[in-house]
Amino acid sequence: MQTITPDFLFSQIRLALVAVLAYGGGAHWFTPEAAGLYLTLFTTLGPIAIPWAWSIVANLGVVFVDHNSAAAKVAAVEKTDPKSAEAAAVVATKGT
């Protein structure tokens, strides 16, 4: 199964955009009469779609760690006592 990497995601988006543009050219979507409709759609949907898309792009490649995981326990110890971090890492990984 294909892993979703940024390159793969952007190539799929590019492929869909080319298909939409090709279809729209044949369906006469790019005429002066349609410009008013597009301006209305973009100005009303833009404030919804732009933050949504931005949140997806900003979170690509981010790994979320559960607060009960071994990594979270080690990070909590490292904040307060760096010397005990190694011991905590050994104890936390024995439970997994």
Helices and strands as residue ranges (DSSP letters): H 6-26, H 32-58, H 70-80, G 82-84, H 85-94
